[in-house]
Amino acid sequence: MTEHDPSETTAPAAPAAEPAQFANLQAEGDGNTDLNLDVILDVPVTLSLEVGRARVPIRNLLQLNQGSVVELERGAGESLDVFVNGTLIAHGEVVVINDRFGVRLTDVVSPSERIRRLR
């Protein structure tokens, strides 16, 4: 029986990886350059509203109980922030419709500004 020298073994060459293929997102028919958004319209996103923030030491956090009041950095009457998947997209105000809370958008961040903030 002879010993095998691993330095003499050459692995077979791996086949070249094919680039990923994606569905055509261009609108069909009229040559319109608008994206076909139908592909993403049913993708769920998380919409969250932020009334304000507070920075507190853990000591104070552990002392919170029912009835405690936490002072927020934002003043009463200021607009709240509307986020989609953590990205600020608008500012708004709280409204009540049929005994339910809602938000009325007062200012929407432009698409170019949203993209700038992603970077």
Secondary structure, 3 states (H helix, E strand, C coil): CCCCCHHHCCCCCCCCCCCCCCCCCECCCCCCCCECHHHCCCCCCCEEEECCCCCCCHHHHHCCCCCCCCCCCCCCCCCEEEEECCEEEEEEEEEEECCEEEEEEEEECCHHHHHHHHC
